[in-house]
Amino acid sequence: MVRLTFNSFELEKGFGTSCLYDYVKLYNGGVAEGDAYRTLCGTLSEETVIYGTGNQMTVVFRSDESIEYAGFEALYASVNPADLRE
């Protein structure tokens, strides 16, 4: 299982709940196919941990050329699902 930890995250936010301009999309598996299971934009106020459901995760970052924000820092690791049950 893949664990993705965002230590900081500040991207441009779209209107309402939409992520129109800058975003990070997460997909289970090795390629970006189908619908993303998580789309992130705007600001995350604290460290955020996201787990994939398998041994691969695809991360797609999109940014346009207009408004700039600080960006993000993410770390990934392989974790044993049994370790999460403790």
N, C-alpha and C positions, 0 to 999 in steps of 0.2 A: 504494500500500500504506500502511496506517496503522501507525504505531509508537506504542505506549502505554508510557510510562515511569513506574513507581511509585517516587518518591523516598523515600517512607516509607509504611508500611502496618502498622496494628495494629487489628484488629477482633476481636470475640469469636469464639472457636472453638467449634464444636459438639463432639459426642462422637466420638472416634476420628478418622476422616478426613472426617466429614460437616460441612457448613457449614449448620447448622440455623437460626441466629438472625440473624447479621449476615454479609453476603457481598457480593462484587462478582462479577457474571456477565458474561462477554464473549461476544458473538455476532458472527459475520461478517455483514455487511449492515447495512441501515439500520433494521431492526426486530428485535425480540427474538422470533424464531420458531424452533421446533424446539429441539434441545438446545444448550445453551451449549457452546462449545468449551473454555472455561476458567472455573472457579469458584474464587475466592480467599477465604480467611478466615484468622483467626489472625494470625500475625506473619511478615512477610518481613524477614529480617535484613540484607539489603543491597538496593541499587537493583536493580529487576527490570524488564527490557524485554520486552515482548510484541508480536509482530507479527500483524496480521490478514492474511488472504489476499487481500483486495481493497481497493477504495478507500473502503469504509465499514465502520465497526465500531459496534456498539451496546453501551454500558456500562450495566448495571443495578445500582444499589446498593440493598440492603435492610438495614434496621436495625430492631430492636424497641425497646421502651421500658425494658428492664430494665438490663442491665449496660452501662456506657459504657467505651469504650477511646479511644485518641487519634485514631483515624480514619486517613485516608490523604491523600496528595498525589500527583496524577498529572498528567502533561503528555502531550499528543498532538502528533503531527506527521505530515505526509505525506512519505513517502520513496519514492525510485525504487528498485525491486527490483534494478536493475543496479548501483546503488551498494553494495549489500550483498555482492556477489560479490567485491569488491576486497579 
